Amino acid sequence: MDYGKFKYEAAQKAKETRRNQANTVLKEVRFRLKIEAHDYITKLKRAEGFLQAGDKVKAMILFRGREQSRPEQGVRLLRKFAEDVAEFGTVESNPTIDGRNMVMVVAPHKNKSEVKTEQNALRTANREAARSAARGDSESDSEETPSSAPAE
């Protein structure tokens, strides 16, 4: 084996490992203590999407003014949030107060690389299905064309 071929194969292998590598990202969802039901549901769906994609979610409550004297309400809201996303992830760090903010981190059940592998498998299956459907259509078109042409 010559050296050029060796270098080429090593580069291709390195490229493939970089493609399959997945970095877990910490996404953030911010609440206020007085959040309406619809806004809460919107934030919840956003966090569920992050967790399904394999990212960690940092739920943060911002306290303003007198709200700082009511941290138990913030803990209650974050616990409710944790219960609502329990099917997608688990609480990694319990609610802690950080200055004027209360923070909780939720980790996904599946890590990022598992999610990425599933997505790649689904994508290749869809491609193969589309190719086989295209082949089936082109074969049926070619069969119909000669028979529909008038015989001379």
Number of C-alpha atoms within 10 A of each C-alpha: 5 6 8 9 10 11 11 11 12 12 11 12 12 11 11 11 10 10 9 11 11 16 10 14 13 14 16 17 15 15 20 16 22 14 12 9 9 9 10 17 14 11 17 18 13 15 25 21 14 21 25 18 21 26 25 26 25 20 22 23 25 18 21 12 7 7 15 18 10 11 18 10 14 26 20 13 20 23 15 12 19 21 13 15 18 16 13 20 24 17 19 14 12 14 21 15 16 10 9 14 19 23 22 22 22 25 22 24 16 15 18 20 16 13 16 16 14 10 13 13 12 12 12 11 12 12 12 12 12 12 12 12 12 12 12 11 12 12 11 11 11 10 11 11 9 10 9 8 8 6 6 3
